[in-house]
Amino acid sequence: MNKQVALGFFAVLALADKAAAAVTDQKTWSQSFPVSAAMPRLLIDNIWGNVRVRIGTAREIAVTVDEKRSAPSQELFELSKQTIFLDVKADGDGVAMVVGKQDDTVRPRINRCRGCRVDYQFEVTVPPGTQIDVSTVTDGSIDVAGGGGPVSASNVNGPVEVKDLQDCAQIESVNGAVEVAFARAPSRDCSIKTINGDITLTVPGGTGLDAALSVMQGSVVSEFDLEPLALPVRIDQRKEEGRFVYHIEQAAGIRLGTGGPTFSIESLNGDLRIRRSK
Amino acid sequence: MNTAKHFTHTALALTALLGAAAAFGQAKNATPVPATAQAQPETITIPLSRPGEPMSLNIDILSAHIEVIGEERKDVAVTVTLSSGRRKIVTPSGPKMLSGGGSGLEISERDNRVSIESEAPPTNRITIVARVPRRATLNLSTVNEGEIIVRDVVGDLELENINGPITATNITGSVIAESVNNPIAVGLAGVVAGGATSLSSLNGDITLTLPASAKAELHLDTSRGEMVSDFELDVKPSKPRIERNESRGGVSVRMEDVIVATLNGGGPVIRVKTLNGTIKIAQSGR
């Protein structure tokens, strides 16, 4: 199912910065992957850099990737090629691009290459209805314009902006603002959360929605007249580091309009704004 | 795309969907209600790693009513009532208050050690009633607006409640109980050799209840209160204890005037100390 990705390299630059003992290499490539599935999938799992996704019209996933590799020495630079790379898999169902290799053993290997990093800036165009699941970790933002399919997007140290959505599944950051804007009233449940950052949820007038809010330190402002909603206590059970953990929580509930899908909205240090689409 | 990574993502997506489905199901049970609605109690049964063996329970929550009851059982049943948080939301028609959203609680178990913690702010009061096996070591702590109640436990207890009362009845084991501004009442079913029992409060009365046959050496200290006993105490002659400490060029002198009395010929030491309260040594069944 794998395709060898033949890439056109627009530019290759390798230079040694003697002052910083750094070796860098930058290149940009583009590739289009035809898709046949009714709801194709896009998976991007990045570490350093931005992910930007837009909706096109063609039945293909078009990718442009700007790659900048750097290492403290030539030796580590060569090692970085084995430990940090972009693994691309594509078929008629969609495209998966993962920094590292698509198994669980690679990211620990990255730690062997101390001081090495590879920034990937993704620019992707997908067909309408694509199921989008994108993430990055640091020094980057997530910017997605949805187009019919459900969207999952996550960042660790940076913002997440998802707009023109029809439905979402999970939108989250750890240290960054999260902005989620719907083109229509959502029909599916969704989780939106960040630890340190504001959350802005924009929905059209007339939207029916229930939301479970867990906003610890911050204000909650709505452009809609909301009704308080009593939610049942929620109990989650998991096994973590050899112990059984039970988490019990009761979120503050709100209802927009006559209610609808349930959104879980969590922020520890940040405000929540619920806005009406202009 | 059929890779381990993708399986992971698929599994995560399924988990998310299941979670979302659960939340959706919960939301369907939800109804608009006044913001002052109180949460209903929820009971969780925690299996122990080694059922039938002694266990320990640690609870450390800023504002909590904590009640622990020893029973003939091999698991732990925790009934939790979360407080109604008061979350304000600003809307076009003015601010509205929402219930919930204020507090969460985490219970964990490993190797027969059960821990209950919360990161809820101190304004949110949580009520916990834990039913534990009778043989249990307890370490319970709260600060505000709470009460600690323990009964029918065989084991060592450490109980701390800064601004609330502590009541422990039918305890077989050592008890260390500390409060600052409220009374302490401890009833021992027996005095255990080798255990260190100490009850201290700054501004509260202390009542220690013992069986008629209990053997103990009582060290009683109240600066501005009185002492009352159901027992005939054999008071030993003692002198005020004076400690002198020199540090940083200064000298501090501390004087303690402790009454030492034996009960039924003496036994393990039990210390009882309050600054502004009464000490009562009561006999069980009286």
Interface residues (C-beta under 8 A of the other chain):
Chain A: M1 R41 L43 D45 K89 A90 D91 D93 G94 V95 A96 V98 Q102 D103 D104 D133 S152 A169 Q170 R188 D189 C190 S191 D210 A212 L213 S214 V215 M216 S219 V220 V221 S222 E223 F224 D225 L226 E227 P228 L229 A230 L231 P232 V233 R234 I235 E240 G242 R243 F244 V245 Y246 H247 I248 E249 Q250 A251 A252 G253 I254 R255 G259 P261 T262 S264
Chain B: M1 N2 T3 A4 K5 H6 T8 H9 A13 A16 L17 G19 A20 A21 A22 A23 F24 Q26 A27 N29 A30 T31 P32 V33 P34 A35 A37 A39 Q40 E42 I44 I46 P47 V80 L82 G85 R87 K88 I89 V90 T91 P92 S93 K96 M97 L98 S99 G100 G101 G102 S103 G104 L105 E106 I107 S108 E109 R110 P121
